[in-house]
Amino acid sequence: QVQMVESGGGLVQPGESLTLSCVASGLKFASVAMGWFRQAPGKEREGVSCISYDGDDKYYIASLKDRFAISRDNSKNTLYLQVNSLKAEDTAMYYCAAAAVSFCSGSWFSGTSFQTWGQGTQVTVSS
């Protein structure tokens, strides 16, 4: 059974940082691209970042590139998202997702190339 469990979210103040984690089981984690997505209340889901199976290729949506950093540890079946200088507009549920392929597709941010999703971890940025 494939399972992905996110953690690391919480209530933080503007300007603070968080590290989100996603532990995967039941899939060949080291062979597939992974992604982070988020969905704010009343808004559509948006892609945040994608990383290739070996960690060599990383992609971000342009508006987040300077503050977010994706990484993975294939020995631990774990995906990470370091989020710095948090803003109120970063408030959202953050989801990790596993692709069916090893590399991020050209449209990774749409989410259509990802087949397995976690339940999400809530990030709330408020003073």
N, C-alpha and C positions, 0 to 999 in steps of 0.2 A: 504494500500500500504506500503510495506516494504521499509524503507529508512535508510541509514547509511551515515552520513556526518562526514568526518574527518577534523580536523583543527590542527593548531599549527606548521605546517611546516614553512620553511623560509630559508633565507641565513644566515649562521652562520660561525664563524671562527673555525678552529681546536681547540679542547679542550673545546669548549663551550657545553652547555646542552640545551635540548629542552624537552618539554612535549607535546606529541601528544594526541589528544582527538578524540573520535569517539562517536557521539550521534546516538542512534538507535531509530527507531520508527516503529510501525506496526508489531512488533514481540514480542514474550515472552522473552524479553532480559534476565530476571533473571533465565530463565530455560535452557539456551543454553551456550555451550562453545563458547568462542570468540578468535580470533587470529589476529595477526599482520603479514603482509607480506610486502616485498619490492621488487622493480624491478629497477635495474640500467639500464641506456641506453646501449643497445646492449647485455644485459644479461638476463637470465631467471629469472622468479620470484622465490624468495626464502622465506621460512618460517622464521619468526623472533621469534615469541613467541605465546604461547597458554595458556589460563586460563580457568579453569573449571567454571561451572555455578555459583558456590558459592565463587569463588576466592581462594579456599583452595589449589588447585593444579595448579602449574605454570611450564611451560616448555620453554626452550630456546634452540636455536641452540648453540652448545658449544662455538663457537667463539665470541658470543655476551653476554654470560651470565654475565660476570663481569661488563658490562657497561649499560645493558638495564634492565628495570624493568617494568613488566606489572601489571596492577591493574584494578579494576572495581568498580563502584558504582552502584549497582542495583537500588537504590532509584532514581537515576538520569538517568538510562538507558545509562550510559556512560562508555566507555572503555578508558584506558589511556596507554601510553607507555612513560616512562621516559627514555631519552637517554642521557647518560653522556659521557664526554671525546670524543666528536665527531671527527671522522677522515674523510679524503677526501673520503675514500672508503665506507663511510656510505651514500654518495650522492645517492639518489634514490627516487622514488615515493613510499610512504608508504600507504598501504591499510589495513583497518580493514575488518574482515569477521566474519560472524556468522555461527556456525555449526548447524546441525540438531539434535544434541545430546547434552547431558549435560556435558560430559567429553571429554577431548582431546583424540583423538584416537592415537594409536601407530605410525601412519604415519601422524600425524597432519601437519608436515612440508611440505608435498606434496601439501596441499591445497585441496585435493579431498574430504575431509569430510566437507568442508565449502560450503554452498549453496547460501549465500547472501554476496555481496561485496559492499564496498563503492567505491567512485570515486577516492579516493586517495588524499594525501597531499604531496607536494614536499619538500624534505629536500636537501639542497645544502650546502656542507661544503667546504669552500674555503677561502684562505687568500687573 
